[in-house]
Each structure stands twice: as C-alpha cells, then as structure tokens.
C-alpha cells in the first residue's frame, strides 16, 4: 500500500511531498488513512471488495445521494468522496483495489462507545434526520450494495442449513443455543408479516447505525452520519434496531461476562426521542407501534448470524479465539432475553 500512496495522491492533484499519511484503526470493513497537509486534511479509504462486490455501485449511489441532498437540503453536511483528475470519485489500481478520498471535517470527532444518554440521543437524531432529508428520493435508482443484508428469513434459512451440515458433536455442543433460536422464531414470523404485506414502507436506510458512524462536533453535538456504503432501500427496523442493539447495553457483543449486559432505560428513551424528533411526522402507525420490535428483530438476527458462523467453522466473522462466535451468539441471546423482559417497561416509556 505504501508504494501506491504517492500515485493515489497525485491522482487527486495533491503533492505527495507535502502530505503525511497515517493509518487509522477505525472501521471493521474498509481500510482508512488520514492524509494531513499544512492547511488541509483528507481521509483516504480503500473499499473492501471482498465485502462490497461492486464498488462502482457504491460510487453511483453516493453520487446520486450527493446530487439530491445538495438540492433538497444544501446546508446538510454530506461528506461525499472527492473527484479525482479522472472525473471519478474513486481510483482503481492495477491490482483491482478501489480507493477514494474524502474531505476531513475540521473540529469533528467520532466515538466508539455510547457512554451517555445524550450521545445516544444525538446519534438517533442524526440517523433519523438522514432518512427524513431523503424523503422523496427515488429509491429505484439505488443499487443494493449488500443484497439481503438484513433479510431475516434468509438468515434463518442459512442457520437451518448450517445445522444440517454441521457434524454431530458440534451440533450437540450448541443444542441449548439452537433450541433458544428456535424458541424465538415468532420474531422472524412477525418480520415476514410486517414486510410482506406492505405494513412497513421502504425508506432510504443507513443500515449500519453504530455510534462510530456519527460525526460529533467539539461540544459533542451530532454533525452528520458517515460511512454511507450500506445506504440502501430498507425498513426503519434496521436503523432503529441496530441503535437499540448497540447503544442500550454498556456491554457489547464481545463481552464474556453476561451479567454486564443490561438494558439502560434512559438510553432507550434517548434513542426514541432523538429518532422520533426527526421521523415522527413521517412514520406510519405500524412503524411507530413496532419501534420496540425493531430491537428484538436486530438482536435476534445477530444472534442467528453468530451461531450460524460458529456452525460453519467461522467463515464470515473474524475470530480471535476458538468458540468466539459462540460466545457472541450466547451474548446476543442473553441480551435478547433481557430486552424482552424489559419490553413492558419500555412500552410505558413511549406509549
């Protein structure tokens, strides 16, 4: 990669001699560097084509979104990739790698863990604003950069296939977890009902609402959302559900001590308030009634995916030790149980 840096900067009309390039340890999919000059800075990113099979589709989507938002909400901070000398928003190397350059937003920062209810509120407000501002955008123009990303029925099919293919000893070792997945199949049935009969409209959805995908200003107020590669048509369940899954508990999916997994009610209320402040005027009654279900949907689906990968010998998620995906699956099943137990209290907070 170091050998390509000068060529890449030159392709963006930047003098490599006056810029410093530092690797950033942010993001789980793409590879990112900060490019710093005397008076300006940029973010250089290599798209992970093992995950995103058609990087050109991402470029097309971002161009369409940028063009729309400049007219619909010109004051919104939309962090779009810059044009290279070629007139494209990416560079394709001879080795088939795709790279792009973004402006660095001064006096901004990201966070990796939601520590306060205010942060949860700000993030939820930003993701709600993002969907609201793109109301009226022609969804048919967008490519699906990750087809079936949040297709729960498909994830159940993949899980069942993994159970069929797994060796008997492995299957027996996770029998309790398999039974627990099957005990909650009603979640998949509800999702299929909601999405299959038009109760939930398709909207422009971010699909990856972890806290690190929000830019904050110096006062820890939300500026905008970033990392737009997963922006596709989808259901509000995905964005709300992912926020509930990743903001509510101080213990994330990597935690082995399940006693640390809790449902923070004030954080739930903050997520609800922030999102509804922006989307309340657009959401249908069915969407509003299924705000809490969004959390069950996303937590359950992630548990299914982790256990499926464990049964498939860890072919998708990176692991750091034997049984890592099993721990993740148990973690999410524990979280799901606690979330369902909290549902009556959470319902009182918003209805």
N, C-alpha and C positions, 0 to 999 in steps of 0.2 A: 504493500500500500504506500509506503514512504516514497517509492520510486515514481509513483503516479501523482503525488501531491502537486508538484510544480506544473505538470501538464494540465491538471484539473483547474488550478487557479488561473493559469494562462487562458484557458478556455472561457473563463468568466471575466477576462480583461483585467485581472489582478496580477500585480508584480510579485512573484513568489519570494523575492529577496526582502520584501518589507513586511511580510506576514509570518506570524508564528502559529504553528498548528499543534493543538493539544487534544489527545484522546479523552473523550468524556465517557464515564461509566454509567450512562443513563440509557434506559430503554432495554427491553428484553428481546427485541426482534431486529431492528436496524442497528447499524454501527455509526457512531456520531463523533465528530471532532469540532472543536471551536477554533476558528481562524481569526486571529487578532492582529490588527494593524495599528498604526499610530492614532488614527482618528475614528476608525470604524471596526466592526467585528461581524463575523458571519458564523453560521452553523453549517457545516458540511456533513452530509449524511449519505451513507451507502445503503441502498434498499436491499433487504434480504430477499433475493429472488427464489430462495428455497421455500419461503412462506408465501410471498406475493409472486405468483407465476407470471403475471403480465404487468410489469412496472409501467409500461406505456399507458395502461388503463388508469393507473393512479394519476399519472400526469394529465391525462384527458379530464378526469374528474375534477382535479384541483383547478385546472384552467376554467372549466365551466362554473365551478363554485365561486372562484375569484371574480369572474366577469359578472355573475349575478349579484353578488354582495356589494360590489362597487356601485351598482345602480340602486339596489334596494336599501342598503344601509351603508353609505360611504364612510361614515365615521367609525364603523366597527373595525377593530384591529384584526384583520385576517392575515395571518402570517403565511404568505404564498411563496413558493420557490421562485428564484430569480431566473431571468432569461440568460442563457449563455450566448456566446457570439454566434452560435448556430441558429439562434432563434427558438431553440427548445428549452424546456425547463429541466433538462437532465443531460448528463453526459454518459454515453455508453462506451466503455473501454473495449479494447480489442479482446480482452478476456471475457467479455459479456457481462461486466459489472455495471450497475446503474448508480450514478451519483448525482446529487443535486445540492444547491446552495441556497440557504435561507438567510434573510437579514436577522441579525441578533438584536433583540428588543432590549434597549438600554434600560437599566434600573428595574429589570424584571428578574424573577427567580421562580423555580419550581420546588415542590416539596415531595417527599417520598412517602410520608406517613401522615394521616389525618390526626392531629393532636388536639384540636379544639372544635367545638360545635360551630364556631364562626367560620373555620376553614371549610367544613362540610357544607355550610350554607352558601358560601361564596362559590364553591365548585358546582354545586347543584344549580345555582343561579346561572352560571356561565353555560353549562350544558343545556339548560332549558332555553336560554337566550339564543344559543346557536340554532337549535331546532326551530324556534319561533321566527327568527330572522329569515330562514329559508322557506317559510311557508309561501307557497305559490311557485316554488321551483319545480320544473318538470322532472319528476323522478325517473321517467322513462329514458332520459338522456344519460343516466349514470351507469357505469359499469359496476358489476358486483366483484369487488377486488378479492373478497374471500367468500365464495359461494357457500351457502348453507352454514355460515359461521355460527349462528345461534339457532339452528334448526334442531329443536329438542327431540322431535320424533326420530330424526336421523341419528342423533346421538344415542337414543335408546336402541335402535337397530344395531348400531356399531357395538354397543355394550353386549347385546344378546349374542352377536356373532363372536365376540371375544370370549364369552362364556362357553360357547360351543367349541371353540378351537383350543381353549386352554387345557393343559394337562390336568389330570385328576387331582394330583397332590396340590397344585397351585390353586385349583378351584376350591378344594376343601379348606384350604388355609384362609380363604376370604369368604366363606359361606355366610357368616354373620353380616358382612357388608353387602353381599349380593342380596340377601333377604331384605335388608333395610332399603336398598334401592328399589326393590320390587314392591315394598310396602307403600312407597310414595308415588306409584305410577299414576295416581289420580292427578298429580301435578302436570304430567305430560298430557293426560286426557283433557284437563282444563285448558292448557295451552292450545291444543289442537282445536278445541271447540271455539275458543276466542278468536283464533286466527283463521279458522276455516270457514266461518260463516259471516265474516265481514264486521264483527263487533269492534275490531281494532283497525283503524285506518293505517295505511302505510305512510310513514313520515321520513324526513331526512334525519337519520340517526347516526351518532358518532360511533357507537359500538365498542368503545374502549374508554370508559369514564373513570379510570383510576386517577387518583389525585395528581400524579405527576404529569398528567396531560392538561393541566391548567396552569397558565402563567399568572403569577401574582405580582403586584407592584410593591413598592417599598413599605407600604402600610398594610401589607398582607390582604389587599383587596383584589378580587379577581379582575384580570385584564381581558382574557380570551381563552379559548381552548386551542390546543395544538395537536400535532400528530394525527393528521386527518386522513391517513391512508385507508382506514377502515370505515370511512364515511360512505354509507350505502343506504338504499331504501330499507326500512325495517320498522319495528314496532317500538313504542315507547318503553315497553317492558325491558328491552335490552339496556338502555341507558339508565333508567331508574333502578333496575335490578342490579346492575353492576355497581352502582354507587352504594346501594344498601349492602351488597356483599362485601365491598372493600372498605367502607367507611365506618360501619356500625360497631365492629369489634376492634379493640386495640391489638388483638392477636390476629395476625394474618394467616394465610393458608399454610405457611411453613411451620407454624407453632406446633410443637410436640406435646406441650402441656395443655390439654384441652380445658382445664379448669380456668385458664386465662381467657377463654372465649366467652364473651358476654355481649349482650345487645344493649347498646347505650341509647336510652330512650331520648335523651336530649339531642343526640346526633340524628336520630330518626326524624324528630320534629324539624331540625335544621334543614335536612335534606328535603323534606316535604315543603317547607316554607320557601326555600330557595328555588326549587323547581316550579312550584305552583305559582310563584310570583311572576314567572315568565310565561308558563304554559297553561295556567289555569283557564285563560279565556279561550284556548284552542282545544283542550282535551274534551273528549266526548264523555258522557256519563259513565259509559262502560270502562273507559280508561281510568277515570277518577276512582271508580269502585274497585279497580284491580291494582291500585298503587302498591298495596302490601303484597299482593300475589306476585308482583314483579320480583320481589326479594326471594320468595320461595322458588320461583322459576330459575333464577340465575344461580342461587346457591346449589340447588338440586342438580342443575345441568353441569356445574363444575365438578361436583362430587362424582357424577356419572362419568365424566371425561377422565378424571384422575384414575378411577378404578378400572376403566377400560384400558387406559395406557399401561397400568400395572399388569393386567392380564395379557396384554400384548407385548410384554417384555420391554416396556419403556421406549417405544419407538418415536414418540412425539415430544413429550416434555423432557427437558434436560433434568437429570437427577444427579445428586451429589453423594448418595449412599444407597445401598440395597434397601428396597422397600420404601423409597422416598415417596413415590406416587401413592402407595398405600396409606402412608401417614397423611398425605394431603387429602386423600379421599375420606379417611376417618375424621380428619379435622373438619371438612365441609359437612359431613353428615352430622357431626356433633353440633355445628353451627346451625344447620337446618332445624334440628330438634329444638334448640333453644329459641330460634326465631319463631317457630310455630307456637311454642309455649307462650311467647310474648305477644302473639297476634291479638288477643282480646284487649290488652293494654294499649298496643299501638293503634288499634282501631279507635279507641276512645280519644286518642290524641288528635285525630284528624276528622272524625265524624261526629 
